[in-house]
Amino acid sequence: MVPFHIHDIAAVVLDSPPPSPQRGSAVHFSLLGLPGWPVAPLAVWLAAFRAGADWSQLRLPRLIERIPCPLLVVTCGCDAFMPPADRRELQAALDHRRKLGLASEHLVIADARHLLGMQTEPEKYAEAVGRFLLAAQSPDDAKASGGVATIGVRF
């Protein structure tokens, strides 16, 4: 594995992120027909305990405030994982990033369910993500790529 630093990341695209591990788990339990209370909260607590994680640090608005590079968040209008109240909180966090001078975009695919934005409106999705990645490239990368967005993956 090649080590990397946060400053090595030119841009971040989040597609259908759940607002928190608790919300994601609760929705999964519901969709699978599993009992919600008290099983879902206990499962989330046990996972956090075993992992030594502090789930309060993993709330989406708190996380995106800490991303130092351009950010595109894709949400779907019919996403059970992102109810309207959480979508408003996400939008407020993106607005706050913009006030700080951090590039932040929000693409909403209105008629799509969780993670199906690309499938529901492929042209809109591809255009928005491509435009975002091109804008996030450094001038040297853009020149080298001939104006084509490139995605780097490190292992």
C-alpha positions in Angstrom: 0.0 0.0 0.0 1.3 3.4 -1.0 1.0 6.0 1.8 -0.8 9.2 1.0 -1.6 12.4 2.8 -4.8 14.4 2.8 -3.2 17.0 0.6 -2.6 14.4 -2.1 -6.4 14.3 -2.7 -7.5 16.8 -5.4 -11.2 16.4 -5.0 -13.9 14.3 -3.3 -17.2 13.0 -4.7 -19.6 11.5 -2.2 -22.5 9.6 -3.8 -25.6 9.0 -1.6 -23.8 9.3 1.7 -25.9 8.4 4.8 -26.1 11.3 7.3 -24.7 9.1 10.1 -23.9 5.5 10.8 -26.9 5.3 13.1 -29.3 6.5 10.3 -27.7 4.1 7.8 -28.1 1.2 10.1 -31.7 2.0 11.0 -32.7 2.3 7.4 -30.9 -1.0 6.5 -32.7 -2.8 9.4 -36.1 -1.4 8.2 -35.5 -2.3 4.6 -34.5 -5.8 5.6 -37.6 -6.2 7.8 -35.5 -6.5 11.0 -36.7 -5.1 14.3 -35.7 -1.5 14.8 -35.9 -0.7 18.5 -33.9 -1.8 20.5 -31.9 -4.1 18.1 -30.7 -1.4 15.6 -29.3 1.0 18.3 -27.7 -1.9 20.2 -26.1 -3.2 17.0 -24.7 0.3 16.2 -23.5 0.7 19.8 -21.8 -2.7 19.7 -20.1 -1.9 16.4 -18.8 1.4 17.8 -17.6 -0.2 21.0 -15.8 -3.0 19.2 -14.2 -0.7 16.7 -13.3 2.0 19.3 -15.2 4.5 17.1 -17.0 7.6 18.1 -20.0 7.7 15.8 -20.7 11.3 16.8 -17.6 12.3 14.9 -19.0 10.5 11.8 -22.0 12.7 11.1 -21.9 13.8 7.5 -22.1 17.6 8.1 -19.2 17.4 10.6 -17.1 15.3 8.2 -17.6 17.5 5.2 -16.5 20.6 7.1 -13.1 18.9 7.5 -12.5 18.1 3.8 -10.0 20.6 2.6 -10.4 20.1 -1.1 -13.3 20.6 -3.6 -16.3 18.5 -2.7 -19.2 17.2 -4.8 -22.1 15.5 -2.9 -24.6 13.6 -5.0 -28.0 12.9 -3.3 -31.1 11.3 -4.6 -34.5 12.8 -4.1 -36.1 9.4 -3.2 -33.4 8.2 -0.9 -34.6 6.6 2.3 -31.2 7.1 3.8 -31.4 10.9 3.4 -34.7 12.3 4.7 -35.5 16.0 4.0 -34.3 17.2 7.4 -30.9 15.6 6.9 -30.8 17.0 3.3 -31.3 20.5 4.7 -28.6 20.0 7.3 -26.3 18.8 4.5 -27.1 21.8 2.4 -26.4 24.1 5.3 -23.0 22.5 5.8 -22.2 22.9 2.1 -23.3 26.5 2.3 -20.9 27.0 5.3 -18.0 25.5 3.3 -18.7 27.9 0.4 -18.6 30.9 2.9 -15.2 29.6 3.9 -14.1 29.7 0.3 -14.1 25.9 -0.2 -15.5 24.6 -3.5 -18.7 22.7 -2.7 -21.3 21.4 -5.1 -24.5 19.5 -4.5 -26.1 17.5 -7.3 -29.6 16.2 -6.6 -31.1 13.5 -8.8 -34.7 14.1 -8.0 -36.4 10.8 -9.1 -33.6 8.4 -8.0 -33.4 6.1 -5.0 -30.3 5.5 -2.9 -27.2 5.1 -5.1 -29.2 5.1 -8.3 -28.5 8.6 -9.5 -26.1 7.5 -12.2 -28.5 4.9 -13.4 -31.6 7.2 -13.3 -30.0 10.2 -15.1 -26.7 9.0 -16.5 -26.1 12.1 -18.7 -26.8 14.6 -16.0 -24.7 12.6 -13.6 -21.7 12.2 -16.0 -21.8 15.9 -17.0 -21.9 17.1 -13.4 -19.2 14.8 -12.1 -17.0 15.3 -15.2 -17.3 19.1 -15.0 -16.5 19.0 -11.3 -13.4 16.8 -11.7 -12.1 19.0 -14.6 -12.5 22.1 -12.4 -10.7 20.4 -9.6 -7.6 19.4 -11.7 -4.5 21.5 -11.3 -3.5 23.4 -14.5 -0.6 20.9 -15.0 -2.9 17.9 -14.8 -5.5 19.5 -17.1 -2.8 20.3 -19.7 -1.4 16.7 -19.4 -4.8 15.1 -19.7 -5.9 17.2 -22.7 -8.9 18.5 -20.8 -10.2 15.0 -19.8 -10.9 14.4 -16.2 -8.7 11.8 -14.7 -9.3 9.8 -11.5 -6.3 8.6 -9.5 -6.5 5.6 -7.2 -3.7 4.6 -4.9 -3.3 1.2 -3.3 
